[in-house]
Amino acid sequence: MQAELLVVNGAVFSSLAIGLAIRLLRRTSDLQAGTVYTKLGATLTKRFADLPPGFTIREGVARARLSARGIDWVSLQGELDIYEAFRFGDGPRSTGDNDETLKLIRALGGR
């Protein structure tokens, strides 16, 4: 009887641990594109205080390109193209990952 309870207990806690690990891994990629680009805009504003009011994300990314290392700029450009197409009504909602955008946010000191 006790051995069976130990097995059930182990199975329950193992599944909880696996579920938590999966959730933590997906947390950043599940963020909606709008949230990611809002964070990117705030991070760019904070990092580059001399950006003009109403700057575009592309202007900020061009500035960041000079200082952020380890970013796949081609992939980031693709992510930005998909987001802008959705935002301005020319494409479907972005369902892909925004990994390079998130990496840029972290490289610039954002969270």
Helices and strands as residue ranges (DSSP letters): H 2-27, H 33-47, H 57-65, H 73-87, H 99-107
